[in-house]
């Protein structure tokens, strides 16, 4: 079974990104999707963890089914967020897509060492960035079996 609109399965996506331009591109790219999803956004690592743990202003938010995580974040960097997620028994199954401008070998290896689900370097070209987000959307929202839907079967 795929996660498709035909199956009436809505996917909750959390984007943790501090660059307003990148947020715009990602939101714009996903708006063209035929997949059923809800989009949420935090702009720093502390708010991402508060969202995931339903703390403060995030008490009534749904659990995300997919996290798009930038590495270069204020307050708490992406590596710290990733490590907290993957060492928390309630969060560790959450698929985390690293979506960052860094193509540094050490960042890629560290992300996978911390159990990132995949690592995508943001293209600098607008059209290539849009295409990359569409590919992420196609793969993660339509092809992959997400933990939420496995647990509900």
N, CA, C and O atoms as a DFTB+ gen file, in Angstrom:
612 C
 N C O
     1  1       0.842      -1.180       0.000
     2  2       0.000       0.000       0.000
     3  2       0.886       1.241       0.000
     4  3       1.855       1.318       0.755
     5  1       0.559       2.189      -0.828
     6  2       1.320       3.432      -0.861
     7  2       0.577       4.495      -0.071
     8  3      -0.597       4.337       0.260
     9  1       1.271       5.568       0.222
    10  2       0.680       6.698       0.930
    11  2       0.153       7.661      -0.114
    12  3       0.830       8.634      -0.446
    13  1      -1.013       7.420      -0.631
    14  2      -1.519       8.250      -1.713
    15  2      -2.869       8.849      -1.368
    16  3      -3.570       8.349      -0.488
    17  1      -3.239       9.935      -2.070
    18  2      -4.532      10.562      -1.808
    19  2      -5.689       9.597      -2.025
    20  3      -6.730       9.711      -1.379
    21  1      -5.500       8.631      -2.951
    22  2      -6.568       7.672      -3.207
    23  2      -6.863       6.839      -1.966
    24  3      -7.991       6.383      -1.781
    25  1      -5.865       6.636      -1.117
    26  2      -6.030       5.860       0.105
    27  2      -6.492       6.731       1.269
    28  3      -6.612       6.250       2.396
    29  1      -6.749       8.006       1.004
    30  2      -7.203       8.953       2.028
    31  2      -6.262       9.000       3.224
    32  3      -6.709       9.117       4.365
    33  1      -4.993       8.910       2.974
    34  2      -4.004       8.971       4.037
    35  2      -3.274      10.302       3.945
    36  3      -2.504      10.538       3.014
    37  1      -3.519      11.153       4.903
    38  2      -2.883      12.452       4.925
    39  2      -1.582      12.355       5.699
    40  3      -1.536      11.814       6.804
    41  1      -0.535      12.882       5.108
    42  2       0.790      12.844       5.713
    43  2       1.108      14.211       6.304
    44  3       0.905      15.239       5.659
    45  1       1.605      14.213       7.522
    46  2       2.002      15.450       8.191
    47  2       3.492      15.655       8.007
    48  3       4.307      14.836       8.431
    49  1       3.835      16.768       7.365
    50  2       5.231      17.102       7.083
    51  2       5.644      18.266       7.977
    52  3       4.963      19.289       8.036
    53  1       6.759      18.098       8.667
    54  2       7.343      19.192       9.437
    55  2       8.635      19.609       8.754
    56  3       9.530      18.792       8.538
    57  1       8.718      20.873       8.420
    58  2       9.937      21.454       7.870
    59  2      10.601      22.280       8.958
    60  3       9.970      23.155       9.551
    61  1      11.865      22.007       9.222
    62  2      12.642      22.830      10.151
    63  2      13.707      23.536       9.318
    64  3      14.722      22.947       8.943
    65  1      13.452      24.802       9.041
    66  2      14.276      25.590       8.123
    67  2      14.202      27.055       8.537
    68  3      13.113      27.581       8.769
    69  1      15.363      27.721       8.632
    70  2      15.374      29.116       9.055
    71  2      15.476      30.108       7.898
    72  3      15.320      31.310       8.114
    73  1      15.730      29.643       6.689
    74  2      15.862      30.538       5.538
    75  2      14.490      30.741       4.887
    76  3      13.945      29.800       4.310
    77  1      13.917      31.965       4.969
    78  2      12.583      32.201       4.412
    79  2      12.484      31.901       2.905
    80  3      11.438      31.464       2.425
    81  1      13.565      32.134       2.175
    82  2      13.560      31.831       0.744
    83  2      13.430      30.343       0.483
    84  3      12.689      29.923      -0.406
    85  1      14.153      29.543       1.262
    86  2      14.060      28.085       1.116
    87  2      12.691      27.581       1.550
    88  3      12.140      26.674       0.926
    89  1      12.143      28.153       2.601
    90  2      10.795      27.776       3.051
    91  2       9.805      28.047       1.920
    92  3       8.942      27.217       1.635
    93  1       9.929      29.208       1.277
    94  2       9.035      29.549       0.171
    95  2       9.135      28.523      -0.956
    96  3       8.118      28.052      -1.464
    97  1      10.357      28.181      -1.343
    98  2      10.555      27.231      -2.444
    99  2       9.966      25.867      -2.085
   100  3       9.289      25.247      -2.906
   101  1      10.214      25.413      -0.892
   102  2       9.714      24.096      -0.474
   103  2       8.191      24.108      -0.406
   104  3       7.539      23.191      -0.905
   105  1       7.626      25.140       0.209
   106  2       6.162      25.246       0.309
   107  2       5.546      25.330      -1.087
   108  3       4.545      24.670      -1.367
   109  1       6.140      26.138      -1.957
   110  2       5.654      26.291      -3.333
   111  2       5.718      24.956      -4.077
   112  3       4.769      24.581      -4.766
   113  1       6.823      24.249      -3.940
   114  2       6.991      22.969      -4.627
   115  2       5.964      21.950      -4.152
   116  3       5.382      21.227      -4.961
   117  1       5.742      21.892      -2.853
   118  2       4.775      20.943      -2.309
   119  2       3.343      21.320      -2.652
   120  3       2.475      20.449      -2.721
   121  1       3.083      22.608      -2.868
   122  2       1.710      23.034      -3.189
   123  2       1.233      22.459      -4.512
   124  3       0.029      22.393      -4.760
   125  1       2.151      22.049      -5.354
   126  2       1.807      21.447      -6.647
   127  2       1.540      19.947      -6.519
   128  3       1.176      19.297      -7.499
   129  1       1.714      19.404      -5.335
   130  2       1.594      17.972      -5.104
   131  2       0.148      17.497      -5.207
   132  3      -0.787      18.231      -4.885
   133  1      -0.014      16.284      -5.652
   134  2      -1.332      15.641      -5.660
   135  2      -1.503      14.784      -4.419
   136  3      -2.565      14.198      -4.209
   137  1      -0.475      14.705      -3.603
   138  2      -0.520      13.930      -2.369
   139  2      -1.280      14.701      -1.299
   140  3      -1.279      15.932      -1.280
   141  1      -1.922      13.960      -0.417
   142  2      -2.637      14.572       0.699
   143  2      -1.648      14.792       1.842
   144  3      -1.088      13.834       2.375
   145  1      -1.437      16.041       2.211
   146  2      -0.485      16.335       3.283
   147  2      -0.883      17.601       4.022
   148  3      -1.602      18.453       3.499
   149  1      -0.402      17.700       5.240
   150  2      -0.467      18.922       6.035
   151  2       0.968      19.376       6.221
   152  3       1.856      18.561       6.471
   153  1       1.195      20.672       6.100
   154  2       2.537      21.230       6.165
   155  2       2.688      22.082       7.414
   156  3       1.860      22.950       7.689
   157  1       3.751      21.828       8.167
   158  2       4.070      22.592       9.370
   159  2       5.514      23.073       9.258
   160  3       6.338      22.454       8.584
   161  1       5.803      24.179       9.926
   162  2       7.133      24.765       9.804
   163  2       7.606      25.310      11.147
   164  3       6.851      25.959      11.870
   165  1       8.857      25.035      11.462
   166  2       9.542      25.690      12.572
   167  2      10.836      26.266      12.004
   168  3      11.375      25.754      11.023
   169  1      11.331      27.335      12.631
   170  2      12.509      27.996      12.069
   171  2      13.782      27.836      12.898
   172  3      14.788      28.486      12.616
   173  1      13.744      26.976      13.917
   174  2      14.972      26.685      14.660
   175  2      14.850      25.317      15.320
   176  3      13.761      24.750      15.417
   177  1      15.975      24.807      15.765
   178  2      16.014      23.471      16.332
   179  2      15.253      23.327      17.639
   180  3      14.666      22.276      17.897
   181  1      15.252      24.357      18.462
   182  2      14.509      24.284      19.724
   183  2      13.013      24.159      19.463
   184  3      12.331      23.359      20.104
   185  1      12.501      24.955      18.516
   186  2      11.078      24.865      18.196
   187  2      10.734      23.533      17.543
   188  3       9.639      23.009      17.746
   189  1      11.652      22.984      16.764
   190  2      11.403      21.673      16.158
   191  2      11.212      20.622      17.248
   192  3      10.287      19.813      17.178
   193  1      12.076      20.631      18.245
   194  2      11.944      19.649      19.330
   195  2      10.687      19.911      20.163
   196  3      10.034      18.965      20.603
   197  1      10.343      21.173      20.382
   198  2       9.099      21.484      21.101
   199  2       7.896      20.965      20.311
   200  3       6.962      20.414      20.893
   201  1       7.918      21.138      18.994
   202  2       6.849      20.621      18.133
   203  2       6.756      19.103      18.284
   204  3       5.675      18.561      18.514
   205  1       7.884      18.428      18.152
   206  2       7.898      16.963      18.205
   207  2       7.459      16.426      19.565
   208  3       6.897      15.335      19.658
   209  1       7.715      17.190      20.601
   210  2       7.357      16.749      21.959
   211  2       6.059      17.375      22.461
   212  3       5.677      17.174      23.613
   213  1       5.384      18.131      21.603
   214  2       4.092      18.760      21.928
   215  2       4.197      19.673      23.145
   216  3       3.351      19.632      24.038
   217  1       5.232      20.488      23.171
   218  2       5.463      21.392      24.288
   219  2       5.043      22.814      23.926
   220  3       5.071      23.208      22.760
   221  1       4.649      23.582      24.962
   222  2       4.323      24.999      24.780
   223  2       3.242      25.212      23.739
   224  3       2.181      24.590      23.794
   225  1       3.515      26.092      22.792
   226  2       2.522      26.426      21.763
   227  2       2.208      25.261      20.828
   228  3       1.282      25.350      20.023
   229  1       2.961      24.183      20.926
   230  2       2.788      23.033      20.038
   231  2       2.039      21.874      20.697
   232  3       2.110      20.742      20.219
   233  1       1.322      22.146      21.792
   234  2       0.640      21.079      22.521
   235  2      -0.395      20.338      21.671
   236  3      -0.614      19.144      21.876
   237  1      -1.023      21.015      20.737
   238  2      -2.124      20.411      19.984
   239  2      -1.782      20.072      18.541
   240  3      -2.684      19.833      17.738
   241  1      -0.505      20.045      18.196
   242  2      -0.122      19.712      16.822
   243  2      -0.090      18.195      16.649
   244  3       0.114      17.463      17.618
   245  1      -0.290      17.726      15.430
   246  2      -0.204      16.278      15.199
   247  2       1.254      15.830      15.144
   248  3       2.164      16.638      14.964
   249  1       1.449      14.545      15.299
   250  2       2.784      13.990      15.118
   251  2       3.134      14.046      13.640
   252  3       2.332      13.635      12.801
   253  1       4.314      14.545      13.309
   254  2       4.694      14.526      11.891
   255  2       5.021      13.100      11.442
   256  3       5.448      12.261      12.235
   257  1       4.809      12.854      10.164
   258  2       5.141      11.570       9.561
   259  2       6.477      11.649       8.844
   260  3       7.078      10.627       8.513
   261  1       6.935      12.873       8.605
   262  2       8.183      13.115       7.898
   263  2       8.742      14.455       8.353
   264  3       8.011      15.440       8.460
   265  1      10.039      14.484       8.620
   266  2      10.717      15.723       8.994
   267  2      11.739      16.071       7.926
   268  3      12.604      15.259       7.597
   269  1      11.639      17.272       7.388
   270  2      12.655      17.836       6.499
   271  2      13.488      18.762       7.364
   272  3      12.981      19.767       7.863
   273  1      14.753      18.438       7.547
   274  2      15.585      19.113       8.539
   275  2      16.816      19.740       7.915
   276  3      17.618      19.063       7.273
   277  1      16.956      21.043       8.111
   278  2      18.177      21.739       7.729
   279  2      19.207      21.504       8.834
   280  3      18.840      21.306       9.992
   281  1      20.472      21.526       8.485
   282  2      21.515      21.340       9.495
   283  2      21.922      22.642      10.161
   284  3      22.232      22.661      11.353
   285  1      21.925      23.729       9.405
   286  2      22.406      25.016       9.906
   287  2      21.230      25.809      10.459
   288  3      20.582      26.578       9.749
   289  1      20.977      25.600      11.744
   290  2      19.819      26.219      12.391
   291  2      20.248      27.038      13.600
   292  3      21.261      26.735      14.232
   293  1      19.475      28.081      13.926
   294  2      19.746      28.816      15.165
   295  2      19.241      28.032      16.384
   296  3      18.402      27.140      16.260
   297  1      19.748      28.371      17.511
   298  2      19.380      27.863      18.837
   299  2      19.798      26.421      19.076
   300  3      20.378      26.110      20.117
   301  1      19.513      25.540      18.134
   302  2      19.924      24.135      18.258
   303  2      20.148      23.645      16.840
   304  3      19.219      23.624      16.033
   305  1      21.379      23.251      16.531
   306  2      21.698      22.874      15.151
   307  2      21.032      21.545      14.776
   308  3      20.607      20.777      15.639
   309  1      20.955      21.302      13.481
   310  2      20.291      20.119      12.967
   311  2      20.845      18.805      13.484
   312  3      20.085      17.866      13.720
   313  1      22.168      18.723      13.665
   314  2      22.757      17.496      14.200
   315  2      22.222      17.189      15.599
   316  3      21.949      16.034      15.927
   317  1      22.074      18.233      16.419
   318  2      21.543      18.040      17.771
   319  2      20.098      17.559      17.719
   320  3      19.702      16.671      18.473
   321  1      19.315      18.154      16.822
   322  2      17.918      17.748      16.660
   323  2      17.861      16.285      16.228
   324  3      17.115      15.492      16.803
   325  1      18.645      15.933      15.221
   326  2      18.666      14.569      14.715
   327  2      19.056      13.581      15.815
   328  3      18.422      12.537      15.966
   329  1      20.084      13.907      16.571
   330  2      20.520      13.018      17.644
   331  2      19.439      12.850      18.703
   332  3      19.209      11.739      19.183
   333  1      18.771      13.950      19.075
   334  2      17.691      13.855      20.072
   335  2      16.554      12.983      19.569
   336  3      16.002      12.180      20.321
   337  1      16.206      13.136      18.311
   338  2      15.120      12.341      17.732
   339  2      15.483      10.857      17.760
   340  3      14.694      10.024      18.206
   341  1      16.659      10.542      17.289
   342  2      17.036       9.138      17.123
   343  2      17.399       8.443      18.424
   344  3      17.547       7.221      18.448
   345  1      17.546       9.209      19.522
   346  2      17.793       8.591      20.827
   347  2      16.557       8.643      21.723
   348  3      16.616       8.246      22.887
   349  1      15.446       9.128      21.190
   350  2      14.191       9.212      21.931
   351  2      13.291       8.062      21.473
   352  3      12.950       7.978      20.293
   353  1      12.912       7.194      22.379
   354  2      12.137       6.007      22.013
   355  2      10.798       6.353      21.358
   356  3      10.269       5.556      20.582
   357  1      10.245       7.526      21.658
   358  2       8.963       7.924      21.068
   359  2       9.125       8.554      19.691
   360  3       8.156       8.636      18.936
   361  1      10.325       8.997      19.353
   362  2      10.541       9.716      18.093
   363  2      11.432       8.981      17.104
   364  3      11.456       9.334      15.925
   365  1      12.155       7.979      17.547
   366  2      13.226       7.402      16.737
   367  2      12.781       6.828      15.399
   368  3      13.605       6.720      14.491
   369  1      11.515       6.456      15.237
   370  2      11.044       5.918      13.962
   371  2      10.698       6.999      12.937
   372  3      10.452       6.698      11.769
   373  1      10.681       8.247      13.376
   374  2      10.354       9.345      12.471
   375  2      11.392       9.440      11.354
   376  3      12.579       9.611      11.631
   377  1      10.960       9.330      10.092
   378  2      11.910       9.522       8.994
   379  2      12.385      10.974       8.949
   380  3      11.579      11.904       8.956
   381  1      13.697      11.149       8.902
   382  2      14.291      12.485       8.870
   383  2      15.092      12.629       7.580
   384  3      16.079      11.926       7.359
   385  1      14.648      13.551       6.739
   386  2      15.349      13.880       5.508
   387  2      16.183      15.122       5.785
   388  3      15.646      16.193       6.067
   389  1      17.495      14.970       5.702
   390  2      18.364      16.131       5.833
   391  2      18.303      16.868       4.501
   392  3      18.634      16.311       3.455
   393  1      17.878      18.120       4.553
   394  2      17.767      18.972       3.369
   395  2      18.547      20.239       3.684
   396  3      18.048      21.137       4.362
   397  1      19.779      20.300       3.183
   398  2      20.699      21.344       3.614
   399  2      21.568      21.820       2.459
   400  3      21.658      21.154       1.428
   401  1      22.194      22.951       2.629
   402  2      23.079      23.485       1.588
   403  2      24.464      22.844       1.622
   404  3      25.236      22.983       0.672
   405  1      24.779      22.153       2.694
   406  2      26.106      21.569       2.838
   407  2      26.259      20.296       2.007
   408  3      25.403      19.412       2.021
   409  1      27.372      20.235       1.286
   410  2      27.723      18.987       0.596
   411  2      29.037      18.443       1.166
   412  3      29.706      17.616       0.547
   413  1      29.382      18.923       2.349
   414  2      30.628      18.504       3.004
   415  2      30.542      17.033       3.401
   416  3      29.563      16.588       3.999
   417  1      31.571      16.308       3.059
   418  2      31.636      14.871       3.339
   419  2      31.374      14.580       4.820
   420  3      30.635      13.652       5.147
   421  1      31.981      15.374       5.716
   422  2      31.827      15.117       7.141
   423  2      30.378      15.314       7.597
   424  3      29.917      14.611       8.496
   425  1      29.651      16.267       6.985
   426  2      28.243      16.468       7.340
   427  2      27.378      15.302       6.863
   428  3      26.467      14.864       7.565
   429  1      27.672      14.813       5.674
   430  2      26.917      13.677       5.134
   431  2      27.138      12.451       6.012
   432  3      26.181      11.790       6.413
   433  1      28.400      12.149       6.311
   434  2      28.704      10.972       7.116
   435  2      28.154      11.089       8.537
   436  3      27.633      10.119       9.086
   437  1      28.269      12.275       9.129
   438  2      27.740      12.470      10.483
   439  2      26.222      12.300      10.503
   440  3      25.678      11.721      11.443
   441  1      25.540      12.798       9.479
   442  2      24.080      12.655       9.404
   443  2      23.676      11.190       9.375
   444  3      22.780      10.768      10.106
   445  1      24.340      10.422       8.528
   446  2      24.030       8.993       8.463
   447  2      24.450       8.263       9.733
   448  3      23.791       7.309      10.147
   449  1      25.533       8.701      10.347
   450  2      25.958       8.105      11.609
   451  2      24.907       8.328      12.695
   452  3      24.758       7.514      13.607
   453  1      24.181       9.445      12.583
   454  2      23.113       9.758      13.535
   455  2      21.758       9.231      13.055
   456  3      20.718       9.603      13.599
   457  1      21.771       8.367      12.042
   458  2      20.585       7.667      11.540
   459  2      19.610       8.534      10.754
   460  3      18.399       8.323      10.827
   461  1      20.119       9.503      10.006
   462  2      19.262      10.230       9.073
   463  2      18.716       9.226       8.060
   464  3      19.389       8.254       7.717
   465  1      17.510       9.463       7.590
   466  2      16.899       8.571       6.602
   467  2      17.486       8.787       5.218
   468  3      17.631       7.840       4.445
   469  1      17.819      10.016       4.908
   470  2      18.521      10.333       3.664
   471  2      19.093      11.740       3.770
   472  3      18.743      12.504       4.669
   473  1      19.967      12.063       2.847
   474  2      20.674      13.346       2.858
   475  2      20.559      13.954       1.468
   476  3      20.981      13.347       0.484
   477  1      19.991      15.145       1.385
   478  2      19.819      15.844       0.120
   479  2      20.467      17.219       0.233
   480  3      20.161      17.993       1.140
   481  1      21.364      17.506      -0.700
   482  2      21.966      18.834      -0.746
   483  2      21.072      19.731      -1.587
   484  3      20.716      19.390      -2.715
   485  1      20.710      20.889      -1.023
   486  2      19.848      21.832      -1.736
   487  2      20.584      22.378      -2.957
   488  3      21.690      22.904      -2.835
   489  1      19.974      22.253      -4.121
   490  2      20.578      22.893      -5.300
   491  2      20.483      24.415      -5.179
   492  3      19.554      24.941      -4.566
   493  1      21.448      25.110      -5.766
   494  2      21.419      26.575      -5.735
   495  2      20.478      27.144      -6.789
   496  3      19.937      28.236      -6.612
   497  1      20.281      26.424      -7.870
   498  2      19.386      26.852      -8.937
   499  2      17.931      26.643      -8.510
   500  3      17.587      25.567      -8.020
   501  1      17.070      27.653      -8.688
   502  2      15.672      27.592      -8.266
   503  2      14.961      26.380      -8.859
   504  3      14.338      25.611      -8.127
   505  1      15.046      26.203     -10.174
   506  2      14.329      25.103     -10.829
   507  2      14.833      23.743     -10.368
   508  3      14.049      22.808     -10.207
   509  1      16.135      23.632     -10.155
   510  2      16.684      22.372      -9.654
   511  2      16.235      22.111      -8.214
   512  3      16.001      20.964      -7.832
   513  1      16.115      23.172      -7.422
   514  2      15.637      23.039      -6.047
   515  2      14.185      22.557      -6.054
   516  3      13.824      21.644      -5.311
   517  1      13.362      23.174      -6.892
   518  2      11.960      22.758      -7.013
   519  2      11.894      21.279      -7.411
   520  3      11.113      20.515      -6.844
   521  1      12.695      20.891      -8.362
   522  2      12.707      19.503      -8.826
   523  2      13.158      18.550      -7.715
   524  3      12.608      17.457      -7.579
   525  1      14.139      18.948      -6.933
   526  2      14.596      18.116      -5.816
   527  2      13.476      17.905      -4.800
   528  3      13.284      16.792      -4.309
   529  1      12.737      18.968      -4.483
   530  2      11.623      18.848      -3.528
   531  2      10.537      17.949      -4.108
   532  3       9.946      17.148      -3.383
   533  1      10.272      18.071      -5.389
   534  2       9.271      17.196      -6.031
   535  2       9.692      15.733      -5.941
   536  3       8.852      14.858      -5.731
   537  1      10.967      15.465      -6.096
   538  2      11.454      14.087      -5.993
   539  2      11.341      13.571      -4.558
   540  3      10.987      12.413      -4.337
   541  1      11.642      14.432      -3.588
   542  2      11.466      14.049      -2.184
   543  2      10.000      13.732      -1.935
   544  3       9.664      12.713      -1.332
   545  1       9.138      14.613      -2.405
   546  2       7.693      14.424      -2.227
   547  2       7.235      13.128      -2.885
   548  3       6.502      12.350      -2.275
   549  1       7.651      12.894      -4.099
   550  2       7.240      11.685      -4.819
   551  2       7.677      10.429      -4.077
   552  3       6.896       9.491      -3.916
   553  1       8.909      10.414      -3.632
   554  2       9.442       9.240      -2.949
   555  2       8.797       9.034      -1.581
   556  3       8.270       7.959      -1.291
   557  1       8.840      10.073      -0.738
   558  2       8.416       9.913       0.645
   559  2       6.906       9.926       0.836
   560  3       6.415       9.336       1.798
   561  1       6.158      10.573      -0.038
   562  2       4.714      10.644       0.139
   563  2       3.961       9.615      -0.696
   564  3       2.802       9.320      -0.405
   565  1       4.591       9.070      -1.717
   566  2       3.864       8.161      -2.596
   567  2       4.462       6.769      -2.712
   568  3       3.777       5.853      -3.165
   569  1       5.691       6.583      -2.326
   570  2       6.361       5.322      -2.577
   571  2       6.737       4.570      -1.300
   572  3       6.560       3.355      -1.219
   573  1       7.239       5.268      -0.335
   574  2       7.761       4.678       0.898
   575  2       6.617       4.271       1.831
   576  3       5.576       4.926       1.877
   577  1       6.825       3.196       2.559
   578  2       5.916       2.810       3.643
   579  2       6.357       3.569       4.897
   580  3       7.444       3.325       5.422
   581  1       5.527       4.472       5.369
   582  2       5.858       5.257       6.559
   583  2       5.387       4.540       7.826
   584  3       4.369       3.849       7.802
   585  1       6.121       4.699       8.933
   586  2       5.768       4.000      10.176
   587  2       4.321       4.207      10.621
   588  3       3.696       3.270      11.118
   589  1       3.782       5.399      10.456
   590  2       2.417       5.690      10.878
   591  2       1.427       4.721      10.250
   592  3       0.520       4.229      10.920
   593  1       1.601       4.454       8.983
   594  2       0.637       3.630       8.265
   595  2       0.873       2.140       8.505
   596  3      -0.052       1.337       8.378
   597  1       2.084       1.774       8.844
   598  2       2.371       0.387       9.199
   599  2       1.736       0.075      10.553
   600  3       1.143      -0.988      10.740
   601  1       1.867       1.016      11.496
   602  2       1.314       0.815      12.843
   603  2      -0.203       0.836      12.867
   604  3      -0.810       0.282      13.784
   605  1      -0.834       1.467      11.873
   606  2      -2.302       1.565      11.854
   607  2      -2.951       0.418      11.105
   608  3      -4.178       0.369      11.007
   609  1      -2.165      -0.504      10.576
   610  2      -2.741      -1.634       9.820
   611  2      -3.017      -2.815      10.716
   612  3      -3.500      -3.846      10.247
